[in-house]
Amino acid sequence: MTVDFLYEFISKNKYAVLSTVTVDGLPESAVVGIAITTDLRIIFDTLSTSRKYQNLINNPSIAFVIGWDGEQTIQYEGTAKIPDEKELEELLQIYFNVFPDGKDRKENWKDIAYFSVSPRWIRYSDFNVPVTIEEIRF
């Protein structure tokens, strides 16, 4: 399993299930639109009034499940942060290529916020024969 393989797999999926943890230690999950960089950072948008935003401000640990068609998935664990202006500008170019309607949200939604996620651990699973499960730590 290579970074290129993971990038190709993840970039074919526009949506992921994102999981965060509340201040009370309870899990919360949501489907979000994602874009991926070649170094496997994920960017997504949300509202600063959302539960996931508040959870990530309090605890930046995050997990995604990406892909589920054909019994192939990525489990991705990482650390989320609000990107600085320079990083955000670069990431938004990638994000808007996947979600052109994101430009409208950026311009017109007053509570729009963006997170950049750096991977700590990724597992690729393919449950077709032969079964393949591979992990990589960052």
VOPAGU-2260 file (C-alpha; in pm, 1 decimal, decimal comma):
REM VOPAGU-2260
SITE   aa  ch    i         X         Y         Z
SITE  MET   A    0       0,0       0,0       0,0
SITE  THR   A    1     141,9     336,5    -102,5
SITE  VAL   A    2      48,1     699,4     -50,7
SITE  ASP   A    3     -34,3     714,8    -423,9
SITE  PHE   A    4    -270,2     416,4    -390,8
SITE  LEU   A    5    -444,1     575,0     -90,9
SITE  TYR   A    6    -473,1     909,8    -269,1
SITE  GLU   A    7    -630,3     744,7    -575,9
SITE  PHE   A    8    -876,7     545,9    -365,5
SITE  ILE   A    9    -981,8     837,3    -145,0
SITE  SER   A   10   -1005,3    1086,9    -433,3
SITE  LYS   A   11   -1266,7     863,5    -602,1
SITE  ASN   A   12   -1496,6     918,5    -305,0
SITE  LYS   A   13   -1663,2    1255,7    -252,8
SITE  TYR   A   14   -1822,2    1163,7      78,1
SITE  ALA   A   15   -1711,7    1007,3     404,5
SITE  VAL   A   16   -1856,3     925,8     741,7
SITE  LEU   A   17   -1681,7    1151,5     992,4
SITE  SER   A   18   -1671,2    1070,4    1363,7
SITE  THR   A   19   -1588,5    1304,8    1648,6
SITE  VAL   A   20   -1615,5    1290,6    2028,4
SITE  THR   A   21   -1826,9    1519,6    2245,6
SITE  VAL   A   22   -1697,1    1687,4    2561,2
SITE  ASP   A   23   -1881,3    1411,3    2748,8
SITE  GLY   A   24   -1685,9    1144,1    2559,3
SITE  LEU   A   25   -1980,9    1037,3    2345,3
SITE  PRO   A   26   -1939,2     952,7    1975,4
SITE  GLU   A   27   -2102,3    1156,2    1699,8
SITE  SER   A   28   -2093,5    1081,7    1327,8
SITE  ALA   A   29   -2202,9    1261,4    1012,6
SITE  VAL   A   30   -2162,2    1230,4     638,8
SITE  VAL   A   31   -1945,6    1510,1     496,5
SITE  GLY   A   32   -1808,5    1605,0     158,2
SITE  ILE   A   33   -1432,1    1566,2     140,7
SITE  ALA   A   34   -1140,4    1653,6     -83,4
SITE  ILE   A   35    -791,6    1504,7     -52,1
SITE  THR   A   36    -442,3    1639,6    -114,9
SITE  THR   A   37    -161,8    1429,5    -259,8
SITE  ASP   A   38      -5,7    1411,9      88,4
SITE  LEU   A   39    -336,3    1270,4     219,8
SITE  ARG   A   40    -468,3    1572,6     405,4
SITE  ILE   A   41    -847,9    1591,0     398,6
SITE  ILE   A   42   -1043,6    1915,6     379,5
SITE  PHE   A   43   -1412,0    1952,9     453,3
SITE  ASP   A   44   -1649,9    2232,2     536,8
SITE  THR   A   45   -1906,4    2259,9     811,5
SITE  LEU   A   46   -2084,3    2530,5    1004,4
SITE  SER   A   47   -1931,3    2683,8    1314,8
SITE  THR   A   48   -2270,8    2622,6    1477,7
SITE  SER   A   49   -2255,7    2245,3    1413,9
SITE  ARG   A   50   -2187,0    1975,6    1670,4
SITE  LYS   A   51   -1883,2    1847,8    1476,9
SITE  TYR   A   52   -1725,6    2194,8    1480,2
SITE  GLN   A   53   -1765,4    2228,5    1856,5
SITE  ASN   A   54   -1639,4    1873,3    1909,7
SITE  LEU   A   55   -1326,0    1935,6    1700,7
SITE  ILE   A   56   -1250,4    2264,5    1876,0
SITE  ASN   A   57   -1254,7    2073,5    2206,4
SITE  ASN   A   58   -1083,9    1756,8    2077,0
SITE  PRO   A   59    -916,6    1759,0    1733,0
SITE  SER   A   60    -907,5    1377,8    1707,5
SITE  ILE   A   61   -1117,7    1264,7    1413,6
SITE  ALA   A   62   -1194,9     946,4    1222,8
SITE  PHE   A   63   -1338,7     884,1     877,5
SITE  VAL   A   64   -1472,7     581,0     696,0
SITE  ILE   A   65   -1431,0     633,2     323,1
SITE  GLY   A   66   -1573,9     411,0      52,3
SITE  TRP   A   67   -1797,3     111,9     100,1
SITE  ASP   A   68   -1875,2      -0,4    -253,0
SITE  GLY   A   69   -1732,2    -334,4    -358,5
SITE  GLU   A   70   -1646,3    -419,8       2,8
SITE  GLN   A   71   -1346,1    -182,9      -4,3
SITE  THR   A   72   -1296,5      81,6     264,1
SITE  ILE   A   73   -1048,1     318,8     414,9
SITE  GLN   A   74   -1042,7     384,4     787,3
SITE  TYR   A   75    -861,9     714,2     841,6
SITE  GLU   A   76    -771,2     857,1    1181,5
SITE  GLY   A   77    -614,1    1197,6    1214,5
SITE  THR   A   78    -591,7    1537,3    1374,0
SITE  ALA   A   79    -811,4    1823,8    1257,2
SITE  LYS   A   80    -724,8    2191,3    1261,4
SITE  ILE   A   81    -860,1    2514,2    1124,0
SITE  PRO   A   82    -612,9    2603,8     847,4
SITE  ASP   A   83    -443,7    2943,7     843,1
SITE  GLU   A   84    -524,1    3177,6     552,5
SITE  LYS   A   85    -237,7    3064,6     328,6
SITE  GLU   A   86    -308,7    2693,1     379,0
SITE  LEU   A   87    -681,9    2748,4     336,5
SITE  GLU   A   88    -630,6    2925,5       4,2
SITE  GLU   A   89    -437,6    2624,0    -128,4
SITE  LEU   A   90    -684,0    2372,0      13,7
SITE  LEU   A   91    -989,7    2553,4    -121,2
SITE  GLN   A   92    -858,7    2517,4    -477,0
SITE  ILE   A   93    -860,3    2140,4    -427,0
SITE  TYR   A   94   -1194,5    2144,6    -246,7
SITE  PHE   A   95   -1367,2    2357,5    -511,1
SITE  ASN   A   96   -1248,4    2119,8    -783,8
SITE  VAL   A   97   -1450,2    1847,5    -611,5
SITE  PHE   A   98   -1735,9    2072,3    -493,3
SITE  PRO   A   99   -1780,1    2374,0    -724,9
SITE  ASP   A  100   -2091,6    2469,2    -523,8
SITE  GLY   A  101   -1859,9    2519,4    -225,9
SITE  LYS   A  102   -1773,5    2862,0    -366,5
SITE  ASP   A  103   -2132,7    2970,3    -312,4
SITE  ARG   A  104   -2127,2    2840,1      45,5
SITE  LYS   A  105   -1802,2    3026,4     113,4
SITE  GLU   A  106   -1947,0    3351,9     -16,8
SITE  ASN   A  107   -2297,7    3328,0     125,8
SITE  TRP   A  108   -2300,3    3118,1     442,2
SITE  LYS   A  109   -2194,2    3336,3     733,2
SITE  ASP   A  110   -2104,8    3043,4     960,6
SITE  ILE   A  111   -1903,6    2837,4     709,3
SITE  ALA   A  112   -1584,4    2689,3     849,0
SITE  TYR   A  113   -1314,6    2460,8     712,2
SITE  PHE   A  114   -1102,2    2191,7     867,9
SITE  SER   A  115    -781,0    2036,2     742,8
SITE  VAL   A  116    -708,5    1685,9     869,4
SITE  SER   A  117    -362,7    1526,6     877,7
SITE  PRO   A  118    -351,2    1146,9     895,6
SITE  ARG   A  119    -211,2     954,0    1191,4
SITE  TRP   A  120    -323,1     605,4    1086,8
SITE  ILE   A  121    -493,1     461,8     777,3
SITE  ARG   A  122    -623,0     111,1     713,8
SITE  TYR   A  123    -728,6     -11,5     369,9
SITE  SER   A  124    -957,7    -315,7     367,0
SITE  ASP   A  125   -1071,4    -517,5      67,1
SITE  PHE   A  126   -1297,3    -804,3     165,7
SITE  ASN   A  127   -1306,3    -958,6    -179,2
SITE  VAL   A  128   -1108,6   -1279,6    -231,8
SITE  PRO   A  129    -824,2   -1266,6    -152,8
SITE  VAL   A  130    -895,7   -1049,7     150,6
SITE  THR   A  131    -649,1    -761,2     189,3
SITE  ILE   A  132    -604,0    -550,9     502,3
SITE  GLU   A  133    -309,2    -311,1     523,4
SITE  GLU   A  134    -223,6     -32,0     767,5
SITE  ILE   A  135       9,0     266,2     760,3
SITE  ARG   A  136     106,6     498,5    1045,6
SITE  PHE   A  137     219,1     856,8     997,9
